[in-house]
Amino acid sequence: MKQTVDELPLNKELTDVLHQLGIKQVNPAYSTGLAWGGQEGRKARTVTSPADGATIATVNMASAEDYDKVVTTAQEAFKVWRKVPAPKRGEIVRQIGDKLREHKEALGKLVSYEMGKIYQEGLGEVQEMIDICDFAVGLSRQLHGFTMHSERPQHRMYEQYHPLGIVGVISAFNFPVAVWSWNAMLAAVCGDVIIWKPSEKTPLTGVACQHIIREVLAENELPEGIFNLIIGDAEIGSLMSHDKRVPLVSATGSTRMGKKVGEAVGARLGKSLLELGGNNAIILTESADMEMALRAIVFGAVGTCGQRCTSTRRLIIHENIYEQVKERLLKVYPNLPIGHPLDATTLVGPLIDKDAVNAFTNALEKVQQEGGKLLTGGEVLSGDGYETGTYVKPAVVEAENHYEMVQEETFAPILYLIKYSGDVENAIELQNGVRQGLSSAIFSTNLLETEAFLGHWGSDCGIANVNIGTSGAEIGGAFGGEKETGGGRESGSDAWRVYMRRQTNTINYSRELPLAQGIKFDIMD
Ligand code: UN1
Protein backbone atom coordinates (compact mmCIF):
# COMPACT_ATOMS: atom_id res chain seq x y z
CA MET A 1 0.00 0.00 0.00
CA LYS A 2 1.24 3.49 -0.76
CA GLN A 3 1.66 5.33 2.50
CA THR A 4 1.10 9.06 2.38
CA VAL A 5 2.59 11.61 4.74
CA ASP A 6 -0.84 12.73 5.93
CA GLU A 7 -1.59 9.23 7.16
CA LEU A 8 1.44 9.23 9.45
CA PRO A 9 0.89 9.48 13.20
CA LEU A 10 3.19 12.51 13.44
CA ASN A 11 2.59 15.87 15.02
CA LYS A 12 1.75 18.72 12.68
CA GLU A 13 5.21 20.26 12.83
CA LEU A 14 6.92 17.13 11.55
CA THR A 15 4.27 16.46 8.95
CA ASP A 16 4.95 20.00 7.74
CA VAL A 17 8.66 19.23 7.60
CA LEU A 18 7.97 16.26 5.32
CA HIS A 19 5.70 18.40 3.15
CA GLN A 20 8.33 21.12 2.92
CA LEU A 21 10.79 18.50 1.72
CA GLY A 22 8.35 17.55 -1.02
CA ILE A 23 7.62 14.12 0.44
CA LYS A 24 4.12 12.88 -0.30
CA GLN A 25 4.60 9.14 -0.15
CA VAL A 26 7.12 7.77 2.26
CA ASN A 27 7.60 4.20 1.20
CA PRO A 28 9.16 3.80 -2.24
CA ALA A 29 11.75 1.01 -2.26
CA TYR A 30 13.83 2.77 -4.85
CA SER A 31 14.15 5.84 -7.02
CA THR A 32 16.03 6.42 -10.21
CA GLY A 33 15.99 10.16 -9.77
CA LEU A 34 12.79 11.08 -11.55
CA ALA A 35 10.73 7.94 -11.03
CA TRP A 36 9.86 6.19 -7.77
CA GLY A 37 9.20 2.48 -7.54
CA GLY A 38 8.47 -0.46 -5.31
CA GLN A 39 5.72 1.09 -3.18
CA GLU A 40 3.77 -2.15 -3.19
CA GLY A 41 4.35 -5.83 -2.53
CA ARG A 42 7.77 -5.54 -0.90
CA LYS A 43 9.09 -6.52 2.50
CA ALA A 44 8.13 -3.61 4.78
CA ARG A 45 10.10 -2.05 7.59
CA THR A 46 8.81 0.31 10.22
CA VAL A 47 10.98 3.29 11.05
CA THR A 48 10.59 4.71 14.53
CA SER A 49 12.21 7.80 15.98
CA PRO A 50 14.72 7.05 18.74
CA ALA A 51 13.61 10.35 20.27
CA ASP A 52 10.04 9.43 21.20
CA GLY A 53 9.40 6.02 19.68
CA ALA A 54 6.82 7.41 17.23
CA THR A 55 6.43 5.56 13.97
CA ILE A 56 7.78 7.90 11.31
CA ALA A 57 7.09 5.70 8.35
CA THR A 58 6.86 2.23 6.94
CA VAL A 59 9.30 1.84 4.09
CA ASN A 60 9.58 -0.92 1.53
CA MET A 61 12.77 -2.87 1.10
CA ALA A 62 14.00 -3.20 -2.47
CA SER A 63 14.18 -6.64 -4.06
CA ALA A 64 17.03 -8.03 -6.15
CA GLU A 65 14.94 -7.21 -9.26
CA ASP A 66 14.57 -3.61 -8.09
CA TYR A 67 18.32 -3.42 -7.64
CA ASP A 68 18.88 -4.72 -11.14
CA LYS A 69 16.48 -2.20 -12.59
CA VAL A 70 18.28 0.64 -10.85
CA VAL A 71 21.67 -0.55 -12.12
CA THR A 72 20.42 -0.81 -15.70
CA THR A 73 18.92 2.67 -15.55
CA ALA A 74 22.14 4.04 -14.06
CA GLN A 75 24.19 2.45 -16.83
CA GLU A 76 22.05 4.21 -19.44
CA ALA A 77 22.29 7.53 -17.61
CA PHE A 78 26.07 7.25 -17.44
CA LYS A 79 26.25 7.31 -21.26
CA VAL A 80 24.59 10.74 -21.19
CA TRP A 81 26.07 12.21 -18.01
CA ARG A 82 29.71 11.50 -18.89
CA LYS A 83 29.31 13.62 -22.01
CA VAL A 84 28.07 16.64 -20.08
CA PRO A 85 31.11 18.94 -19.55
CA ALA A 86 32.37 18.80 -15.98
CA PRO A 87 31.65 22.51 -15.21
CA LYS A 88 28.07 21.96 -16.43
CA ARG A 89 27.82 18.99 -14.08
CA GLY A 90 29.10 21.36 -11.42
CA GLU A 91 26.23 23.72 -12.24
CA ILE A 92 23.75 20.93 -11.39
CA VAL A 93 25.52 20.39 -8.07
CA ARG A 94 25.38 24.14 -7.45
CA GLN A 95 21.61 24.00 -7.84
CA ILE A 96 21.45 21.05 -5.44
CA GLY A 97 23.44 23.11 -2.92
CA ASP A 98 20.98 26.00 -3.33
CA LYS A 99 18.02 23.73 -2.66
CA LEU A 100 19.76 22.35 0.42
CA ARG A 101 20.18 25.91 1.67
CA GLU A 102 16.46 26.45 1.15
CA HIS A 103 15.56 23.27 3.02
CA LYS A 104 18.31 23.40 5.66
CA GLU A 105 15.99 23.75 8.68
CA ALA A 106 13.47 21.15 7.51
CA LEU A 107 16.08 18.58 6.56
CA GLY A 108 18.08 19.28 9.73
CA LYS A 109 14.96 18.67 11.77
CA LEU A 110 14.23 15.39 9.99
CA VAL A 111 17.83 14.21 10.47
CA SER A 112 17.52 15.04 14.14
CA TYR A 113 14.18 13.30 14.55
CA GLU A 114 15.00 10.17 12.57
CA MET A 115 18.56 9.70 13.80
CA GLY A 116 18.40 11.25 17.26
CA LYS A 117 21.23 13.78 17.08
CA ILE A 118 20.38 17.20 18.51
CA TYR A 119 18.93 19.81 16.15
CA GLN A 120 22.15 21.87 16.15
CA GLU A 121 24.02 18.82 14.90
CA GLY A 122 21.25 18.08 12.39
CA LEU A 123 21.75 21.59 11.01
CA GLY A 124 25.51 21.04 11.06
CA GLU A 125 25.08 17.89 9.02
CA VAL A 126 23.07 19.71 6.34
CA GLN A 127 25.69 22.48 6.37
CA GLU A 128 28.32 19.81 5.59
CA MET A 129 26.24 18.87 2.56
CA ILE A 130 26.04 22.49 1.43
CA ASP A 131 29.79 22.87 1.95
CA ILE A 132 30.62 19.80 -0.11
CA CYS A 133 28.34 21.04 -2.91
CA ASP A 134 30.27 24.32 -2.98
CA PHE A 135 33.54 22.42 -2.94
CA ALA A 136 32.40 20.14 -5.77
CA VAL A 137 31.30 23.10 -7.90
CA GLY A 138 34.81 24.55 -7.72
CA LEU A 139 36.30 21.16 -8.30
CA SER A 140 34.29 20.72 -11.50
CA ARG A 141 36.74 23.15 -13.14
CA GLN A 142 39.81 21.62 -11.54
CA LEU A 143 39.82 17.91 -12.32
CA HIS A 144 43.36 18.18 -13.53
CA GLY A 145 46.19 15.76 -14.04
CA PHE A 146 49.91 16.38 -14.49
CA THR A 147 51.84 16.91 -17.68
CA MET A 148 55.31 15.40 -17.92
CA HIS A 149 58.31 15.89 -20.14
CA SER A 150 58.87 12.98 -22.46
CA GLU A 151 62.35 11.48 -22.84
CA ARG A 152 61.69 11.27 -26.59
CA PRO A 153 61.97 14.31 -28.91
CA GLN A 154 58.75 15.93 -30.09
CA HIS A 155 56.69 13.83 -27.76
CA ARG A 156 54.24 15.03 -25.18
CA MET A 157 53.00 13.20 -22.10
CA TYR A 158 50.15 14.00 -19.82
CA GLU A 159 47.51 12.32 -17.76
CA GLN A 160 43.81 12.81 -17.63
CA TYR A 161 41.02 11.61 -15.42
CA HIS A 162 37.90 9.97 -16.79
CA PRO A 163 34.70 9.01 -14.99
CA LEU A 164 34.42 5.48 -13.66
CA GLY A 165 30.73 4.69 -14.16
CA ILE A 166 28.46 3.64 -11.32
CA VAL A 167 29.55 4.54 -7.81
CA GLY A 168 27.76 2.59 -5.07
CA VAL A 169 27.42 4.44 -1.77
CA ILE A 170 26.57 2.53 1.39
CA SER A 171 26.08 5.00 4.24
CA ALA A 172 25.57 4.64 7.97
CA PHE A 173 22.77 5.84 10.27
CA ASN A 174 24.95 8.25 12.27
CA PHE A 175 25.53 10.68 9.40
CA PRO A 176 22.50 9.68 7.37
CA VAL A 177 22.93 12.33 4.67
CA ALA A 178 26.28 14.15 4.88
CA VAL A 179 28.54 11.20 4.10
CA TRP A 180 26.40 10.29 1.08
CA SER A 181 26.72 13.87 -0.17
CA TRP A 182 30.53 13.81 0.21
CA ASN A 183 30.57 10.85 -2.13
CA ALA A 184 27.70 11.74 -4.41
CA MET A 185 28.62 15.37 -5.13
CA LEU A 186 32.25 14.56 -5.93
CA ALA A 187 31.27 11.53 -8.00
CA ALA A 188 28.68 13.60 -9.87
CA VAL A 189 31.09 16.34 -10.97
CA CYS A 190 33.54 13.59 -11.92
CA GLY A 191 30.91 12.31 -14.37
CA ASP A 192 29.88 9.21 -12.44
CA VAL A 193 26.34 8.11 -11.63
CA ILE A 194 25.46 7.17 -8.09
CA ILE A 195 23.45 4.42 -6.43
CA TRP A 196 22.89 5.21 -2.77
CA LYS A 197 21.89 2.67 -0.19
CA PRO A 198 21.23 4.60 3.02
CA SER A 199 21.16 2.81 6.37
CA GLU A 200 17.90 0.91 6.83
CA LYS A 201 17.69 2.68 10.19
CA THR A 202 17.42 6.12 8.57
CA PRO A 203 15.79 5.71 5.16
CA LEU A 204 13.47 8.69 5.38
CA THR A 205 16.22 11.29 5.25
CA GLY A 206 17.38 9.44 2.13
CA VAL A 207 13.94 9.77 0.58
CA ALA A 208 13.96 13.48 1.51
CA CYS A 209 17.31 14.10 -0.22
CA GLN A 210 16.11 12.21 -3.25
CA HIS A 211 13.13 14.55 -3.50
CA ILE A 212 15.48 17.53 -3.47
CA ILE A 213 17.66 15.96 -6.16
CA ARG A 214 14.59 15.07 -8.20
CA GLU A 215 13.48 18.69 -8.42
CA VAL A 216 16.87 19.72 -9.78
CA LEU A 217 17.00 16.87 -12.30
CA ALA A 218 13.49 17.68 -13.53
CA GLU A 219 14.15 21.42 -13.78
CA ASN A 220 17.21 20.71 -15.92
CA GLU A 221 15.53 18.04 -18.03
CA LEU A 222 18.18 15.51 -17.16
CA PRO A 223 17.52 11.80 -17.62
CA GLU A 224 16.76 9.51 -14.72
CA GLY A 225 19.51 7.27 -13.40
CA ILE A 226 22.15 9.86 -12.43
CA PHE A 227 21.32 9.94 -8.71
CA ASN A 228 19.64 6.73 -7.58
CA LEU A 229 18.36 5.61 -4.21
CA ILE A 230 17.75 2.08 -3.05
CA ILE A 231 16.24 1.23 0.31
CA GLY A 232 17.44 -2.12 1.52
CA ASP A 233 19.40 -4.12 4.04
CA ALA A 234 22.72 -5.97 3.93
CA GLU A 235 21.48 -8.09 1.02
CA ILE A 236 21.43 -5.06 -1.27
CA GLY A 237 24.88 -4.06 0.00
CA SER A 238 26.11 -7.52 -0.86
CA LEU A 239 24.62 -7.43 -4.36
CA MET A 240 26.37 -4.12 -4.94
CA SER A 241 29.71 -5.33 -3.59
CA HIS A 242 29.71 -8.38 -5.85
CA ASP A 243 28.45 -6.53 -8.92
CA LYS A 244 31.04 -5.98 -11.67
CA ARG A 245 28.85 -3.21 -13.09
CA VAL A 246 29.73 -1.11 -10.03
CA PRO A 247 33.42 -0.20 -10.37
CA LEU A 248 33.60 1.66 -7.04
CA VAL A 249 31.82 0.92 -3.79
CA SER A 250 32.18 3.50 -1.03
CA ALA A 251 31.10 2.14 2.35
CA THR A 252 30.86 3.79 5.74
CA GLY A 253 30.11 1.79 8.87
CA SER A 254 31.56 -0.86 11.15
CA THR A 255 34.83 -2.63 10.47
CA ARG A 256 32.89 -5.92 10.33
CA MET A 257 30.68 -4.61 7.52
CA GLY A 258 33.63 -2.99 5.74
CA LYS A 259 35.62 -6.21 5.68
CA LYS A 260 32.73 -7.96 3.91
CA VAL A 261 32.42 -5.17 1.36
CA GLY A 262 36.20 -4.92 0.87
CA GLU A 263 36.57 -8.68 0.39
CA ALA A 264 33.72 -8.93 -2.12
CA VAL A 265 34.87 -5.90 -4.12
CA GLY A 266 38.51 -7.02 -3.91
CA ALA A 267 37.69 -10.52 -5.17
CA ARG A 268 36.46 -8.97 -8.43
CA LEU A 269 39.34 -6.45 -8.42
CA GLY A 270 36.96 -3.53 -8.12
CA LYS A 271 37.73 -0.42 -6.10
CA SER A 272 36.45 0.21 -2.62
CA LEU A 273 36.59 3.28 -0.46
CA LEU A 274 36.19 2.25 3.16
CA GLU A 275 35.56 4.55 6.09
CA LEU A 276 35.14 2.26 9.07
CA GLY A 277 35.52 2.19 12.83
CA GLY A 278 37.56 4.62 14.88
CA ASN A 279 38.94 4.42 18.39
CA ASN A 280 39.95 8.02 18.73
CA ALA A 281 42.02 9.44 21.55
CA ILE A 282 42.86 12.87 22.88
CA ILE A 283 46.25 13.20 24.55
CA LEU A 284 46.39 15.71 27.39
CA THR A 285 49.90 16.74 28.28
CA GLU A 286 50.93 18.73 31.35
CA SER A 287 51.01 21.92 29.30
CA ALA A 288 47.42 21.57 27.96
CA ASP A 289 45.04 24.53 28.17
CA MET A 290 42.52 22.86 30.42
CA GLU A 291 39.48 25.01 29.61
CA MET A 292 39.82 24.46 25.87
CA ALA A 293 40.55 20.78 26.30
CA LEU A 294 37.53 20.21 28.49
CA ARG A 295 35.08 21.61 25.94
CA ALA A 296 36.65 19.56 23.15
CA ILE A 297 36.62 16.38 25.23
CA VAL A 298 32.97 16.65 26.20
CA PHE A 299 31.81 17.55 22.68
CA GLY A 300 33.89 14.70 21.25
CA ALA A 301 32.74 12.11 23.78
CA VAL A 302 29.04 12.87 24.19
CA GLY A 303 28.20 14.76 20.96
CA THR A 304 25.90 12.68 18.73
CA CYS A 305 25.65 10.51 21.87
CA GLY A 306 29.08 9.03 21.09
CA GLN A 307 27.92 7.79 17.69
CA ARG A 308 30.37 9.53 15.39
CA CYS A 309 33.20 7.60 13.77
CA THR A 310 35.29 10.45 15.14
CA SER A 311 33.87 10.39 18.70
CA THR A 312 36.45 10.68 21.46
CA ARG A 313 36.66 7.27 23.14
CA ARG A 314 39.97 7.48 25.01
CA LEU A 315 41.58 10.23 27.01
CA ILE A 316 45.30 9.73 27.55
CA ILE A 317 46.25 12.00 30.43
CA HIS A 318 49.60 12.82 31.98
CA GLU A 319 49.73 11.50 35.54
CA ASN A 320 50.50 14.93 37.00
CA ILE A 321 47.20 16.39 35.78
CA TYR A 322 45.16 13.18 35.88
CA GLU A 323 43.26 13.88 39.11
CA GLN A 324 42.49 17.44 38.08
CA VAL A 325 41.05 16.33 34.71
CA LYS A 326 39.04 13.57 36.33
CA GLU A 327 37.59 15.99 38.87
CA ARG A 328 36.56 18.48 36.19
CA LEU A 329 34.88 15.80 34.11
CA LEU A 330 33.04 14.46 37.11
CA LYS A 331 31.59 17.93 37.64
CA VAL A 332 30.39 18.29 34.05
CA TYR A 333 29.07 14.80 33.27
CA PRO A 334 26.30 14.49 35.87
CA ASN A 335 24.79 17.80 34.69
CA LEU A 336 24.67 17.12 30.96
CA PRO A 337 21.18 17.91 29.65
CA ILE A 338 19.91 14.63 28.19
CA GLY A 339 16.62 14.66 26.34
CA HIS A 340 14.61 15.06 23.18
CA PRO A 341 16.98 16.06 20.38
CA LEU A 342 14.64 18.76 19.09
CA ASP A 343 14.54 20.48 22.48
CA ALA A 344 16.90 23.46 22.25
CA THR A 345 18.38 22.91 25.73
CA THR A 346 19.41 19.30 25.07
CA LEU A 347 23.07 18.47 24.51
CA VAL A 348 22.78 14.66 24.54
CA GLY A 349 20.05 12.92 22.54
CA PRO A 350 19.18 9.23 22.48
CA LEU A 351 21.11 6.28 21.09
CA ILE A 352 19.77 5.01 17.77
CA ASP A 353 17.96 1.93 19.15
CA LYS A 354 17.76 -0.70 21.87
CA ASP A 355 20.60 -2.74 20.32
CA ALA A 356 22.86 0.26 20.75
CA VAL A 357 21.75 0.58 24.38
CA ASN A 358 22.59 -3.08 24.95
CA ALA A 359 26.01 -2.62 23.37
CA PHE A 360 26.57 0.32 25.75
CA THR A 361 25.58 -1.55 28.92
CA ASN A 362 27.41 -4.75 27.87
CA ALA A 363 30.61 -2.82 27.18
CA LEU A 364 30.42 -1.19 30.60
CA GLU A 365 29.84 -4.52 32.28
CA LYS A 366 32.71 -6.19 30.44
CA VAL A 367 35.20 -3.40 31.01
CA GLN A 368 34.46 -3.50 34.72
CA GLN A 369 35.09 -7.26 34.72
CA GLU A 370 38.46 -6.50 33.15
CA GLY A 371 39.29 -4.13 36.00
CA GLY A 372 37.86 -0.83 34.73
CA LYS A 373 36.29 1.53 37.25
CA LEU A 374 33.03 3.23 36.32
CA LEU A 375 33.27 6.79 37.66
CA THR A 376 29.98 8.24 36.46
CA GLY A 377 27.03 7.48 34.18
CA GLY A 378 26.16 4.20 32.56
CA GLU A 379 22.47 4.20 33.52
CA VAL A 380 19.67 3.66 31.04
CA LEU A 381 17.17 6.43 31.73
CA SER A 382 13.49 5.75 32.29
CA GLY A 383 10.42 7.75 33.20
CA ASP A 384 9.04 10.97 31.83
CA GLY A 385 10.42 11.75 28.39
CA TYR A 386 12.61 8.65 28.43
CA GLU A 387 9.93 6.01 27.72
CA THR A 388 11.75 4.75 24.61
CA GLY A 389 14.57 3.19 26.64
CA THR A 390 17.07 4.73 24.21
CA TYR A 391 18.41 7.46 26.50
CA VAL A 392 21.56 6.73 28.51
CA LYS A 393 23.82 8.66 30.84
CA PRO A 394 27.22 9.13 29.23
CA ALA A 395 29.85 7.19 31.14
CA VAL A 396 33.42 7.85 32.23
CA VAL A 397 35.55 4.82 33.07
CA GLU A 398 39.09 4.55 34.44
CA ALA A 399 40.74 1.90 32.34
CA GLU A 400 43.91 0.59 30.76
CA ASN A 401 44.60 0.78 27.09
CA HIS A 402 45.14 -2.94 26.62
CA TYR A 403 41.69 -3.94 27.95
CA GLU A 404 39.70 -5.77 25.31
CA MET A 405 36.79 -3.35 25.58
CA VAL A 406 39.07 -0.34 25.28
CA GLN A 407 40.48 -1.84 22.10
CA GLU A 408 36.96 -2.11 20.65
CA GLU A 409 34.85 0.66 19.18
CA THR A 410 31.58 0.76 21.14
CA PHE A 411 29.27 3.15 19.33
CA ALA A 412 28.06 4.86 22.49
CA PRO A 413 29.13 7.61 24.92
CA ILE A 414 31.82 5.84 26.94
CA LEU A 415 35.00 7.75 27.68
CA TYR A 416 38.00 5.77 28.96
CA LEU A 417 40.53 7.64 31.11
CA ILE A 418 44.02 6.29 30.67
CA LYS A 419 47.06 7.54 32.59
CA TYR A 420 50.53 7.99 31.12
CA SER A 421 53.80 9.02 32.68
CA GLY A 422 57.07 10.37 31.33
CA ASP A 423 57.21 12.16 28.01
CA VAL A 424 54.77 12.50 25.14
CA GLU A 425 56.22 9.51 23.24
CA ASN A 426 54.62 7.25 25.84
CA ALA A 427 51.24 8.86 25.26
CA ILE A 428 51.62 8.53 21.49
CA GLU A 429 52.44 4.84 21.85
CA LEU A 430 49.22 4.31 23.79
CA GLN A 431 47.25 6.37 21.31
CA ASN A 432 48.56 4.25 18.43
CA GLY A 433 48.14 1.02 20.36
CA VAL A 434 44.72 0.09 18.95
CA ARG A 435 43.58 -1.61 15.74
CA GLN A 436 41.79 1.46 14.36
CA GLY A 437 43.35 4.66 13.00
CA LEU A 438 40.79 7.34 12.20
CA SER A 439 41.14 10.47 14.32
CA SER A 440 43.48 11.68 17.05
CA ALA A 441 44.24 14.87 18.93
CA ILE A 442 46.69 16.41 21.35
CA PHE A 443 46.12 19.30 23.74
CA SER A 444 49.44 20.90 24.50
CA THR A 445 51.01 24.35 24.37
CA ASN A 446 54.49 22.87 24.03
CA LEU A 447 55.79 22.91 20.46
CA LEU A 448 58.12 19.99 21.09
CA GLU A 449 55.18 17.83 22.12
CA THR A 450 52.82 18.89 19.34
CA GLU A 451 55.46 18.41 16.65
CA ALA A 452 56.35 14.97 18.03
CA PHE A 453 52.66 14.10 17.76
CA LEU A 454 52.53 15.28 14.13
CA GLY A 455 55.86 13.78 13.07
CA HIS A 456 56.15 10.50 11.19
CA TRP A 457 56.82 8.77 14.48
CA GLY A 458 53.72 10.43 15.90
CA SER A 459 50.03 9.71 15.45
CA ASP A 460 49.30 6.89 12.99
CA CYS A 461 45.78 8.16 12.24
CA GLY A 462 44.28 9.69 9.10
CA ILE A 463 43.38 12.78 11.14
CA ALA A 464 45.70 14.32 13.73
CA ASN A 465 44.65 17.58 15.39
CA VAL A 466 46.40 19.99 17.70
CA ASN A 467 44.32 21.83 20.30
CA ILE A 468 41.13 20.68 18.57
CA GLY A 469 39.09 17.58 19.47
CA THR A 470 38.84 14.38 17.43
CA SER A 471 35.42 15.05 15.91
CA GLY A 472 33.95 17.81 13.79
CA ALA A 473 36.31 17.82 10.81
CA GLU A 474 35.80 20.36 8.02
CA ILE A 475 34.92 19.05 4.55
CA GLY A 476 37.96 20.67 2.91
CA GLY A 477 40.41 18.05 4.17
CA ALA A 478 40.54 14.41 3.09
CA PHE A 479 38.55 12.38 5.61
CA GLY A 480 39.37 8.78 6.58
CA GLY A 481 41.90 6.68 8.38
CA GLU A 482 44.37 3.86 8.49
CA LYS A 483 44.52 0.28 9.79
CA GLU A 484 41.07 -1.17 10.50
CA THR A 485 39.50 2.17 9.60
CA GLY A 486 39.93 0.99 6.04
CA GLY A 487 42.37 3.40 4.37
CA GLY A 488 39.82 5.33 2.28
CA ARG A 489 39.71 9.11 1.91
CA GLU A 490 36.53 11.01 1.19
CA SER A 491 35.45 14.63 1.02
CA GLY A 492 38.04 17.37 0.43
CA SER A 493 41.63 17.71 -0.79
CA ASP A 494 42.23 15.38 -3.75
CA ALA A 495 39.85 12.64 -2.58
CA TRP A 496 38.02 13.14 -5.91
CA ARG A 497 40.68 11.11 -7.70
CA VAL A 498 39.27 7.85 -6.38
CA TYR A 499 36.03 8.51 -8.29
CA MET A 500 37.88 8.63 -11.60
CA ARG A 501 40.18 6.45 -13.64
CA ARG A 502 43.58 7.81 -14.51
CA GLN A 503 44.91 7.59 -18.02
CA THR A 504 48.43 8.37 -19.18
CA ASN A 505 48.67 9.69 -22.73
CA THR A 506 51.81 9.96 -24.84
CA ILE A 507 51.60 11.80 -28.13
CA ASN A 508 54.23 11.75 -30.86
CA TYR A 509 54.25 14.82 -33.08
CA SER A 510 57.42 13.93 -35.03
CA ARG A 511 57.91 11.78 -38.13
CA GLU A 512 60.19 9.34 -36.29
CA LEU A 513 59.31 6.47 -33.99
CA PRO A 514 61.97 6.46 -31.28
CA LEU A 515 61.42 3.84 -28.58
CA ALA A 516 61.64 4.63 -24.90
CA GLN A 517 64.71 3.52 -22.98
CA GLY A 518 66.72 3.96 -26.24
CA ILE A 519 65.83 0.49 -27.48
CA LYS A 520 66.82 -0.21 -31.09
CA PHE A 521 64.32 -2.30 -32.99
CA ASP A 522 64.68 -1.83 -36.73
CA ILE A 523 62.62 -4.10 -38.88
CA MET A 524 63.92 -4.95 -42.37
CA ASP A 525 61.60 -4.45 -45.25
C1 UN1 B 1 31.25 10.00 10.61
O1 UN1 B 1 31.10 9.89 11.81
O2 UN1 B 1 31.09 9.01 9.84
O3 UN1 B 1 34.36 14.90 11.61
C2 UN1 B 1 31.51 11.28 9.92
C3 UN1 B 1 33.19 14.71 11.98
C4 UN1 B 1 32.10 14.91 10.95
C5 UN1 B 1 31.92 13.70 10.10
C6 UN1 B 1 31.82 12.41 10.84
N1 UN1 B 1 32.44 16.04 10.14
O4 UN1 B 1 32.90 14.39 13.11
Residues whose N, C-alpha, C, O or C-beta is under 5 A from the ligand:
A	BS01	UN1	F175 Q307 R308 C309 T310 S471 G472 A473
